[in-house]
Amino acid sequence: MNVLQICIASGNLELVELMLEHLLTGGISRSVLEINFSTLSLAVLFQRNDILEYLIKRHFPVNMRTHVTGKNDFYYTQIF
């Protein structure tokens, strides 16, 4: 789990915004941030609709499958 994913799990939208801006400005790509687990999946898992909406607005891929889980974000929405 990376620092952005920990911020998402904490449920603090302001912290997610600050961390994402810092990471992207520093040259970290979205694909690197989601190499193990999708950020959108975490927002769904922790039922953080505000963070989910923010990440979608920031163009995080909705249909991406991670190489670890092999699942896309819509898989996790079916659990709830």
DSSP file with accessible surface (Angstrom, degrees, kcal/mol):
  #  RESIDUE AA STRUCTURE BP1 BP2  ACC     N-H-->O    O-->H-N    N-H-->O    O-->H-N    TCO  KAPPA ALPHA  PHI   PSI    X-CA   Y-CA   Z-CA
    1    1 A M              0   0  138      0, 0.0     2,-0.2     0, 0.0     0, 0.0   0.000 360.0 360.0 360.0 136.9    0.0    0.0    0.0
    2    2 A N     >  -     0   0   41     31,-0.2     4,-2.1     1,-0.1     5,-0.2  -0.485 360.0 -96.7-101.6 175.8    1.3    3.4   -0.9
    3    3 A V  H  > S+     0   0   68      1,-0.2     4,-2.0     2,-0.2     5,-0.1   0.861 122.2  52.6 -63.3 -36.1    0.9    6.8    0.9
    4    4 A L  H  > S+     0   0    0      2,-0.2     4,-2.2     1,-0.2    -1,-0.2   0.926 108.8  50.3 -65.3 -42.0   -2.0    7.9   -1.4
    5    5 A Q  H  > S+     0   0    4      1,-0.2     4,-2.5     2,-0.2    -2,-0.2   0.876 108.4  52.6 -65.5 -34.5   -3.9    4.7   -0.7
    6    6 A I  H  X S+     0   0   96     -4,-2.1     4,-1.9     2,-0.2    -1,-0.2   0.911 108.3  51.3 -65.4 -39.7   -3.4    5.2    3.0
    7    7 A C  H  X>S+     0   0    8     -4,-2.0     5,-1.0     2,-0.2     4,-0.8   0.906 110.0  49.5 -62.7 -41.0   -4.8    8.7    2.7
    8    8 A I  H ><5S+     0   0    0     -4,-2.2     3,-1.1     1,-0.2    -2,-0.2   0.935 109.6  51.0 -63.6 -45.6   -7.8    7.2    0.8
    9    9 A A  H 3<5S+     0   0   33     -4,-2.5    -1,-0.2     1,-0.3    -2,-0.2   0.844 103.7  59.5 -62.3 -30.0   -8.3    4.6    3.5
   10   10 A S  H 3<5S-     0   0   73     -4,-1.9    -1,-0.3    -5,-0.2    -2,-0.2   0.744 104.5-133.7 -70.1 -23.2   -8.3    7.3    6.2
   11   11 A G  T <<5 +     0   0   10     -3,-1.1     2,-0.9    -4,-0.8    -3,-0.2   0.597  57.9 138.6  82.0  13.1  -11.2    9.0    4.5
   12   12 A N     >< -     0   0   77     -5,-1.0     4,-2.2     1,-0.2    -1,-0.2  -0.780  32.1-172.3 -97.5 100.5   -9.8   12.5    4.5
   13   13 A L  H  > S+     0   0   47     -2,-0.9     4,-2.7     1,-0.2     5,-0.2   0.892  84.7  53.9 -60.2 -41.7  -10.6   14.1    1.1
   14   14 A E  H  > S+     0   0  132      1,-0.2     4,-2.4     2,-0.2    -1,-0.2   0.922 109.9  47.5 -61.7 -40.9   -8.4   17.1    1.8
   15   15 A L  H  > S+     0   0   68      2,-0.2     4,-2.8     1,-0.2     5,-0.3   0.902 110.5  52.2 -67.0 -39.1   -5.4   14.9    2.6
   16   16 A V  H  X S+     0   0    0     -4,-2.2     4,-2.8    -9,-0.2     5,-0.3   0.934 110.1  49.3 -60.8 -45.5   -6.0   12.9   -0.6
   17   17 A E  H  X S+     0   0   75     -4,-2.7     4,-2.3     1,-0.2    -2,-0.2   0.935 114.0  44.9 -59.9 -47.3   -6.1   16.1   -2.6
   18   18 A L  H  X S+     0   0  108     -4,-2.4     4,-2.3    -5,-0.2    -2,-0.2   0.926 115.5  46.2 -64.4 -44.9   -2.9   17.4   -1.1
   19   19 A M  H  X S+     0   0   42     -4,-2.8     4,-2.8     2,-0.2     5,-0.2   0.918 112.6  49.8 -66.9 -41.8   -1.0   14.1   -1.4
   20   20 A L  H  X S+     0   0    0     -4,-2.8     4,-2.8    -5,-0.3     5,-0.3   0.936 111.7  48.2 -63.2 -44.5   -2.2   13.5   -5.0
   21   21 A E  H  X S+     0   0   94     -4,-2.3     4,-2.3    -5,-0.3     5,-0.2   0.927 113.2  48.5 -61.0 -43.2   -1.1   16.9   -6.1
   22   22 A H  H  X S+     0   0  134     -4,-2.3     4,-1.8    -5,-0.2    -2,-0.2   0.932 114.4  44.9 -63.0 -46.0    2.3   16.5   -4.4
   23   23 A L  H  <>S+     0   0   24     -4,-2.8     5,-2.5     2,-0.2     4,-0.2   0.925 115.3  45.8 -66.8 -45.1    2.9   13.1   -5.9
   24   24 A L  H ><5S+     0   0   39     -4,-2.8     3,-1.1     1,-0.2    -1,-0.2   0.887 112.8  50.5 -68.0 -37.0    1.8   14.0   -9.4
   25   25 A T  H 3<5S+     0   0  106     -4,-2.3    -1,-0.2    -5,-0.3    -2,-0.2   0.866 106.6  56.8 -66.1 -33.2    3.8   17.3   -9.3
   26   26 A G  T 3<5S-     0   0   63     -4,-1.8    -1,-0.2    -5,-0.2    -2,-0.2   0.453 125.9 -99.9 -79.6  -0.5    6.8   15.2   -8.2
   27   27 A G  T < 5S+     0   0   64     -3,-1.1     2,-0.5     1,-0.3    -3,-0.2   0.560  74.0 141.9  97.4   8.1    6.6   13.0  -11.3
   28   28 A I      < -     0   0   67     -5,-2.5    -1,-0.3    -6,-0.2     2,-0.1  -0.714  44.3-136.8 -82.8 128.7    4.9   10.0   -9.9
   29   29 A S     >  -     0   0   47     -2,-0.5     4,-1.9     1,-0.1     3,-0.2  -0.463  15.0-118.9 -86.0 159.1    2.4    8.6  -12.5
   30   30 A R  H  > S+     0   0   79      1,-0.2     4,-1.2     2,-0.2    -1,-0.1   0.874 114.6  57.4 -60.4 -38.2   -1.1    7.4  -11.8
   31   31 A S  H  4 S+     0   0   83      1,-0.2    -1,-0.2     2,-0.2     3,-0.2   0.880 105.8  49.2 -65.2 -34.8   -0.1    3.9  -13.1
   32   32 A V  H >4 S+     0   0   80      1,-0.2     3,-1.3     2,-0.2     4,-0.2   0.904 108.1  54.4 -68.5 -38.8    2.6    3.7  -10.5
   33   33 A L  H 3< S+     0   0    7     -4,-1.9     4,-0.2     1,-0.3   -31,-0.2   0.758 115.5  40.0 -65.1 -22.8    0.2    4.7   -7.8
   34   34 A E  T 3< S+     0   0    4     -4,-1.2    -1,-0.3    -3,-0.2    -2,-0.2   0.114  76.9 116.4-114.9  24.3   -2.1    1.9   -8.8
   35   35 A I  S <  S+     0   0   93     -3,-1.3    32,-0.6     1,-0.2    33,-0.4   0.863  90.8  20.8 -65.1 -36.0    0.3   -0.9   -9.5
   36   36 A N  S    S+     0   0   78      1,-0.3    33,-0.4    -4,-0.2     2,-0.3   0.804 135.4   7.2-101.5 -37.1   -1.0   -3.2   -6.7
   37   37 A F  S    S-     0   0   45     -4,-0.2    -1,-0.3    31,-0.1     2,-0.1  -0.981  79.0-107.6-151.8 135.8   -4.5   -2.0   -6.0
   38   38 A S     >  -     0   0    1     -2,-0.3     4,-1.7     1,-0.1     5,-0.1  -0.379  15.5-141.3 -68.4 136.8   -6.7    0.6   -7.6
   39   39 A T  H  > S+     0   0    0      1,-0.2     4,-2.0     2,-0.2     5,-0.1   0.880 105.6  53.6 -63.9 -35.9   -7.3    3.9   -5.8
   40   40 A L  H  > S+     0   0    2      1,-0.2     4,-2.4     2,-0.2    -1,-0.2   0.901 104.6  54.7 -65.2 -39.3  -10.9    3.8   -7.0
   41   41 A S  H  > S+     0   0    2      1,-0.2     4,-3.0     2,-0.2    -1,-0.2   0.898 107.4  50.4 -61.2 -39.8  -11.3    0.3   -5.5
   42   42 A L  H  X S+     0   0    4     -4,-1.7     4,-2.5     2,-0.2    -1,-0.2   0.910 108.3  51.5 -65.2 -41.9  -10.1    1.5   -2.1
   43   43 A A  H  <>S+     0   0    0     -4,-2.0     5,-3.2     1,-0.2    -2,-0.2   0.914 114.3  44.3 -61.6 -40.3  -12.5    4.5   -2.2
   44   44 A V  H ><5S+     0   0   13     -4,-2.4     3,-1.6     3,-0.2    -2,-0.2   0.937 111.6  53.1 -66.9 -46.7  -15.4    2.0   -2.9
   45   45 A L  H 3<5S+     0   0   72     -4,-3.0    -2,-0.2     1,-0.3    -1,-0.2   0.893 114.6  40.8 -57.7 -40.9  -14.1   -0.5   -0.3
   46   46 A F  T 3<5S-     0   0   94     -4,-2.5    -1,-0.3    -5,-0.2    -2,-0.2   0.302 112.6-120.8 -92.2   9.3  -14.1    2.2    2.4
   47   47 A Q  T < 5 +     0   0  129     -3,-1.6     2,-0.9     1,-0.2    -3,-0.2   0.881  57.9 153.4  53.9  47.8  -17.4    3.6    1.1
   48   48 A R     >< +     0   0   78     -5,-3.2     4,-2.5     1,-0.2    -1,-0.2  -0.733  12.8 170.1-107.7  81.5  -15.9    7.1    0.4
   49   49 A N  H  > S+     0   0  106     -2,-0.9     4,-2.7     1,-0.2     5,-0.2   0.849  76.1  57.3 -62.4 -34.5  -18.1    8.5   -2.3
   50   50 A D  H  > S+     0   0   59      2,-0.2     4,-2.0     1,-0.2    -1,-0.2   0.932 110.9  42.3 -64.2 -42.0  -16.6   11.9   -2.0
   51   51 A I  H  > S+     0   0    0      2,-0.2     4,-2.8     1,-0.2     5,-0.2   0.909 112.6  54.3 -70.7 -39.1  -13.1   10.6   -2.7
   52   52 A L  H  X S+     0   0   35     -4,-2.5     4,-2.2     1,-0.2    -2,-0.2   0.945 109.8  46.9 -58.9 -47.8  -14.4    8.3   -5.4
   53   53 A E  H  X S+     0   0  115     -4,-2.7     4,-2.4     1,-0.2    -1,-0.2   0.906 112.1  51.2 -61.4 -42.1  -15.9   11.3   -7.2
   54   54 A Y  H  X S+     0   0   37     -4,-2.0     4,-1.5    -5,-0.2    -2,-0.2   0.934 110.3  48.0 -61.9 -45.8  -12.8   13.3   -6.8
   55   55 A L  H  <>S+     0   0    0     -4,-2.8     5,-2.1     1,-0.2    -1,-0.2   0.883 110.8  51.0 -65.9 -37.2  -10.5   10.6   -8.2
   56   56 A I  H ><5S+     0   0   78     -4,-2.2     3,-1.8    -5,-0.2    -1,-0.2   0.924 108.7  51.7 -65.2 -41.8  -12.9   10.1  -11.2
   57   57 A K  H 3<5S+     0   0  151     -4,-2.4    -1,-0.2     1,-0.3    -2,-0.2   0.815 104.8  57.4 -63.1 -28.4  -12.8   13.9  -11.9
   58   58 A R  T 3<5S-     0   0   59     -4,-1.5    -1,-0.3    -5,-0.2    -2,-0.2   0.253 123.0-108.7 -86.0  11.1   -9.0   13.6  -11.8
   59   59 A H  T < 5 +     0   0  152     -3,-1.8    -3,-0.2     1,-0.2    -2,-0.1   0.784  56.5 165.2  70.3  32.5   -9.2   11.0  -14.6
   60   60 A F      < -     0   0    4     -5,-2.1    -1,-0.2     1,-0.1     2,-0.2  -0.623  49.6 -99.5 -74.4 137.3   -8.3    7.9  -12.7
   61   61 A P        -     0   0   55      0, 0.0     3,-0.5     0, 0.0   -21,-0.2  -0.400  29.7-163.1 -68.5 127.1   -9.3    4.9  -15.0
   62   62 A V  S    S+     0   0   48      1,-0.2    11,-0.8    -2,-0.2    12,-0.4   0.836  88.1  43.7 -77.3 -33.0  -12.6    3.3  -14.0
   63   63 A N  S    S+     0   0  109      9,-0.1    -1,-0.2    10,-0.1     2,-0.1   0.276  82.1 130.7 -99.4  12.7  -12.1    0.1  -16.0
   64   64 A M        -     0   0   44     -3,-0.5     9,-0.4     8,-0.0     2,-0.4  -0.407  44.3-151.3 -70.3 139.2   -8.5   -0.6  -15.0
   65   65 A R        -     0   0  160      7,-0.2     2,-0.2    -2,-0.1     7,-0.2  -0.920  13.1-135.1-105.9 135.8   -7.5   -4.0  -13.8
   66   66 A T     >  -     0   0    6      5,-1.2     4,-2.3    -2,-0.4     5,-0.1  -0.634  13.3-128.1 -88.7 151.3   -4.6   -4.3  -11.4
   67   67 A H  T  4 S+     0   0  135    -32,-0.6   -31,-0.1    -2,-0.2    -1,-0.1   0.741 105.9  50.1 -71.6 -20.5   -2.1   -7.0  -11.9
   68   68 A V  T  4 S+     0   0   89    -33,-0.4    -1,-0.2   -32,-0.2   -31,-0.1   0.949 124.9  22.6 -81.3 -51.1   -2.4   -8.3   -8.3
   69   69 A T  T  4 S-     0   0   42    -33,-0.4    -2,-0.2     2,-0.2     3,-0.1   0.785  83.6-147.4 -88.0 -29.5   -6.2   -8.6   -8.0
   70   70 A G     <  +     0   0   37     -4,-2.3     2,-0.3     1,-0.3    -3,-0.1   0.614  62.1 115.3  71.3  10.3   -7.1   -8.9  -11.7
   71   71 A K        -     0   0   78     -5,-0.1    -5,-1.2     2,-0.0    -1,-0.3  -0.818  59.1-137.8-112.5 150.9  -10.3   -7.1  -10.9
   72   72 A N    >>  -     0   0   27     -2,-0.3     3,-1.1    -7,-0.2     4,-0.7  -0.520  36.8 -96.0 -98.3 175.5  -11.6   -3.8  -12.0
   73   73 A D  H 3> S+     0   0    6    -11,-0.8     4,-1.0    -9,-0.4     3,-0.4   0.801 119.1  63.2 -64.3 -29.0  -13.3   -1.2   -9.8
   74   74 A F  H 3> S+     0   0   97    -12,-0.4     4,-1.1     1,-0.2    -1,-0.3   0.806  92.3  66.1 -69.0 -24.3  -16.8   -2.3  -10.8
   75   75 A Y  H X> S+     0   0   96     -3,-1.1     3,-0.6     1,-0.2     4,-0.5   0.932 101.6  48.4 -58.9 -42.9  -16.1   -5.7   -9.2
   76   76 A Y  H >X S+     0   0   25     -4,-0.7     4,-0.8    -3,-0.4     3,-0.7   0.785 102.0  61.5 -73.6 -25.3  -15.9   -4.2   -5.8
   77   77 A T  H 3< S+     0   0   64     -4,-1.0     3,-0.4     1,-0.2    -1,-0.2   0.823  97.1  60.6 -70.2 -25.0  -19.1   -2.2   -6.2
   78   78 A Q  H << S+     0   0  153     -4,-1.1    -1,-0.2    -3,-0.6    -2,-0.2   0.750  93.9  64.8 -72.6 -22.6  -21.0   -5.5   -6.5
   79   79 A I  H <<        0   0   99     -3,-0.7    -1,-0.2    -4,-0.5    -2,-0.2   0.885 360.0 360.0 -66.6 -37.5  -19.8   -6.5   -3.0
   80   80 A F     <        0   0  121     -4,-0.8    -1,-0.2    -3,-0.4    -2,-0.2   0.463 360.0 360.0 -91.6 360.0  -21.8   -3.7   -1.4
